[in-house]
């Protein structure tokens, strides 16, 4: 188990990453990296190039994270991350000569279909899918911090829909203990992705 000082148990993973906490930064990348790759791959970009774009996105994020959230009315972190990703996708396509250098950022975005929806509409439209990617990554990140029995109690009751009494019988626990395990993992999962 992690200590209470763990950045992912803090209500603000971004604040810890912004403060230069390496563990918080690594968790941020592990949680949001799959989302950036998913966004990139939606534009028929090869997997190896999607990895490069993702790396460039997080380089940009690391340089600018201290400024994120400083302006009133600024985007959510996911919205800001999409803006950075969109720019890096366009930069990549320009560099690969798949798009003309002379086109403006807006023309490039329109040609790729980026302007079909506003940023808020795009993020709302894909919210459930994006959230699934983030939740999966967060679950992989936190699973190591729980015993197999606790994780199984959580997974079976939440993901598989098994009843606490059925899971308790199989794991030789009371139904109340199963519910407590589920609650502990869910609390940690919520804390890990609270910035979404």
N, C-alpha and C positions, 0 to 999 in steps of 0.2 A: 504494500500500500504506500501511496505517496504521503509525504508529510503535509501538514496543514498549510505550509508555505507554498505549495504547488500553485503555479500561475493558473492552471486550468480550474482550480477550485475557487479562484477569485471571481467575483462577479464581472470583472472586465479583463478578459484576455488581451484585448487591444491595448489597454492602458499598460499592462505589464510588458507587452512586446514593444510598445512605444518607449518604455523606460529602459530598453536594452536588455531585458531578461531573455537570454538565449533559449531557455526551455519554452517560454511563452511564444517566442518567434517560431521555433520548430513546430510547436503545436498548431500555430496559426497556419503555417505552410502545409502541414499534414491534413488539416481540416479543409482548407480552401483550395489547395492544389488540384484535387480531383475536379472541383467545380470549374476552375480555369481551363483545365484540359478539356472538359466536356464542352464548354463554350467555344473553345478553339476548334475542336473537331467538328462542330456543327457547320463549319465553313470549308469542309473537305480539305483540311490541312493534314498532311501526313503525320503519323504519330511522333516521329523523331523531331519534326518541325514544331509540333504542338508542345513537346517537352522544352524545346529551346524558347518558344514564346512564353511558356509558363515561367521559366527561369527569368526571362527578361521582365515579366510582369512583377515578379516578387523582388527583383532588384529595384524596380521603380517604386514599389510599395515600401520597401525598406528605407529608401531615401526620403520618401515623402510622408511616411506614417506619422511623424511628429506634427505635421500640419493638418492631418485629417481630423475633422470634427471641430476645428477651431472657428469656422465661419457659421453664423446662424443660417438655418435653412439648407445646410449641406446634405448631400445624399447619405443614405445608410452606408455601412461599410460594404455591403454586397453591391450596391449601386455604384459606389466609387470604384470598387474592384472591377466591375464590368466596364466602366469608362477606361480604366487603365488597360484592361485586356483588349478592348476594342481598338485602342490606339496601337498597341503592340501587334495585333493581327494586321492592321493596315500597314504598319512599318514593315512587317515581314513580307507581305504580298508585294509591296513596292520593291523591296530588296531582291525578291525573286523575279522581278520584271513581269509579274503576272498582272500588274496594274501600272498604268503610265505615271511617270514621275510628275508630270505637269498638272495632273488632276488635283483639285483642292481636297482637303480632308472630307468635306461634305459630299463632293461628287464621288469620291472613292466609297464612302459609306453607303451612299445611295445605290451605287452599282452593285455592292455586295448585299444589299437588302438590309443594311443596318438601320435605315431610316424608316422602315415599314411601320415601326412602332416607336413611340417615345421611350426613353429609358425607363420611366416608371411603368409604362404599359408592358414593355418587354419583360421587366423583372416580375411584374404581377402575373403575366401570362405563364411564365416558366417557374413560378415560385415553388409549386409542389415538387416538380422534378429537381430543381436546384436544391431544395431543402432535403430531399431524399439523398442526394449526393453528399451534402454536408453532414447529415445525420449518420450515414454509413461510415464516413471517414472519422467522425467523432467517436462512433462506437468502436471502431478498430483501435483508435488511440487509447480509449479508457479501459478496454477489455482486460488488458494486462494488469490492471490495478485491482481486480476483483478475483476472488477464488473461483474455481470452476463451478462449484456448487451455487454460489451467489449469481454468477453470470447465467447459468442454466435456468435458475429460478426466474430471473428477469426475462431472458430470451423466450422461454417457453410460454410465460404468461402474457408477454407483450406482443412478440412477433408471431407466435403460433396460436395464441388465443386459448391455451390450455387453462383450465381452472386451477386456482391455488391449491385446492384440496387434492386434485389429481397429481399435480407437480410435487406437492408435499409427500404424497404417498411414494412416488418414484424416487425422490431424493432423501427420503427418511427425515422429513422435517414437518413441522406443523404448518397448516395453511397460513397462520399468522406470521410465521418466520419467512415463508415464501413472499408474503406481501411486504414485509420489511425489506427483504433483499431487493425486490422489485423497486420499492420506493427509493432505496439508497442509490441504485444504478440510475434511475430516472432523474433523480436530483442532480447527480454528477453530470449526466448527459445534458441536462438543461443548462447547468452552469458552464459547461464547456462550449456550448453553442449559443450562449445568451446574446451575442452580438448580431446574430442573423436577423 
